[in-house]
Structures are given as C-alpha cells and as structure tokens.
Amino acid sequence: MKNTTRLAGMLIVAATSSAFAAGPFQVRRELAGAALDGSAPVAVVTTAPFDESLVRSHDASNYFYTVFDASGTQLAISVQRLPGAGAVRIGFDDGNPQSAPVGAGSSSVAAAPASIQANGVQFTTITVVPRDTDGQVLGRGLAVGIDAALLWPLKLAGPVVDMGDGSYLAEATSTVPGTGSVRVTVEGVVLTASPSVEATALGGSLRDRAILQLRDLTSAGGRLDSIASRPARTRALEALRTLANDQPARDDNALKIDLDAALQELMDLGTPEAAALVDDILDIAWMIAEWNVEQARVSCGSCPVADAALAEADALRADPDADPSDVMDAYAWAVERALQALQHCGL
C-alpha cells in the first residue's frame, strides 16, 4: 500500500508507475541541498515547522529532501505541506498500484474549454488533481488514466503528463461533433468528477475554411511534407494551433509570425511546388483577414479603416512583383485594424 506513515513527524505517501522501487525507503533531509547524497532529480524545498514537533514550531528553516529505495537509487519526489497537519507529504513511486489513498470525491477533474470545434486542431486541456480523503494533494508518480470510450468523439492528443506538482494534464481534440465525458481513474479509483466536453460542428465560415485548409496542408503526408520543407510545415503547424485554439484574438500574430515564417522557408526553396504553396498560404491569410473584417463590419455597422487595409492588401497581392511576405504583412495589418475596431465597439 502507499501507506500513510509517520517518520520523524513526516507524512510519507508513495506513488505508482510500472517500475518497481524496492523498499524499505529512506528519506533524507538537510538544511542545504548540497549536503544530500546523490544528484538531483530533486532536492525539494519546504518550510518548517511542517515536519517538526511543536517544540520547533518557530523554526522557519528551509529543508531539502531526497528519497532512496533499498538499492540506494534516488527517486523523483514531490513535496506538499499539509496545512493544519503539522506534516509534509512526500510523494514517490513505490511501484504498488494499490497504495495511494485516493479520495474519489475530493479529487478534482476539469476540462477547459468545455466546448471546442470538431476540426481536429482545437483542443481542450484536462487537468486532474488527485487528493486524499482529507482533500490533501497526493503528489507525483500516480497512475492516471482517462476512459477513451466515454471521452469519444474526443480523443487524447498524447499521454497524460505528470506535472510534478500534484497535477496531471492531458489534451483532447475531435474531428467528429458530439459530447464526451472525462472519466478519470487514479490508482484504480474512479474519480467522482466527470466533466463533459462538447465538440461542435464547423460553421462553414471563411475562418473555419482557412483552418481546415491549413490543417490539410500541414497534415502528415500533406503537400508541405511532399516538398521536404520541414521548417515550413513546423511554422505552419504553429500558426494552425494558434488559430484553432486562441480564436480571433491572435489571428494577426498567427499571420505575422508563423505563417510569414513558413512563407520565407518556401520562398527560399524557389521551386514551382513551393511557389504554389505560397499562393495557398496567401489564400488562407486572405480568408482570415476577410472574416475578421466582416465581423468588424457587422458589429460596428461599418469599418472603413479595416476595409481600406484589406483593399490595400488585396491590391498588393495582385501586383506580380510584390514580395509575398509584404502581402502577408498587409493581411495581418487588416486583421489588426479589424480587431481594434471591434474593441472600439466595446466587443
């Protein structure tokens, strides 16, 4: 078991993973991290008197801790002080999946945002904080799983990540509209909290079309892959992630920074295939700019400043001698003017 054991006034709670750490375990504490045997992964600081008797209740020293298994191997640990308990909890991996005192009702699960578009790019971030029955954070090294069947139509975009501070994060996305439930199991205990996440169908707006077109270009085996321009694909993917997850607030940045960098990479290649991709990316920039200016027109009644910026960008693109990077800059400026207009309208 991950026994809750007193050791010199300290509350010790071990965690689990697939690698077994043989006990008995030894906890070492020093006033200076350099005095501890073994190199970090961790020399965690906490403040007394949380691991001391009442006699030392005014001790304000910082203590460094390490944990070793029976073979002398130093383990990765986390430390949480337990307010009101006069103790700290040290979390480490004892390899026993039944030993964490997980509180199903006191542990928390959150998913934000609770609604995403089913475009395969926008994601929700799932945050799990396992706690014991008293509501104290359990720490690192726990086995955390998310039920894939109940999460559908959303799918995890990667593994659950142990953040080392007692929280665990995962990202989920979807290409199919629908609602999934985040059902989490920690050390075999099903947590009570099970938030829902909705994946909504695309609205068919110009911005949605731009995101889908950029997704197709950057997908594995897509056209950006076919010309062996990995830097261009990487920067375009960064733009796609920004567009899909930050919503319009950073559309201008996505154009100015990441899509423009992708353009530069493609122009440096100088091939007909790369030139065609430059045109595709400028089409995407136009759709994003046009959509933003449309929003400003609708919300503000009229938006001559943004209209003028968009017209200037369109005229520049029509010039065969124009630098594509300058055209991208012009579309980004049109987006920026549209966003400024929306702020002026109080939106």
Secondary structure as UniProt FT lines:
FT   STRAND          5..7
FT   TURN            8..9
FT   STRAND          10..15
FT   STRAND          26..30
FT   HELIX           33..35
FT   STRAND          44..47
FT   TURN            48..51
FT   HELIX           54..56
FT   TURN            57..58
FT   STRAND          62..68
FT   TURN            70..71
FT   STRAND          74..75
FT   STRAND          78..82
FT   TURN            83..86
FT   STRAND          87..93
FT   TURN            97..98
FT   TURN            104..106
FT   STRAND          108..112
FT   STRAND          115..117
FT   STRAND          123..129
FT   TURN            133..134
FT   STRAND          144..146
FT   HELIX           148..151
FT   TURN            152..153
FT   STRAND          155..156
FT   STRAND          161..162
FT   STRAND          168..173
FT   STRAND          178..181
FT   STRAND          184..186
FT   TURN            187..188
FT   STRAND          189..190
FT   STRAND          196..200
FT   HELIX           206..218
FT   TURN            220..221
FT   HELIX           223..226
FT   TURN            227..228
FT   HELIX           230..246
FT   HELIX           247..250
FT   HELIX           251..253
FT   HELIX           254..259
FT   HELIX           260..269
FT   HELIX           272..300
FT   HELIX           304..318
FT   TURN            320..321
FT   HELIX           324..344
FT   TURN            345..346
//
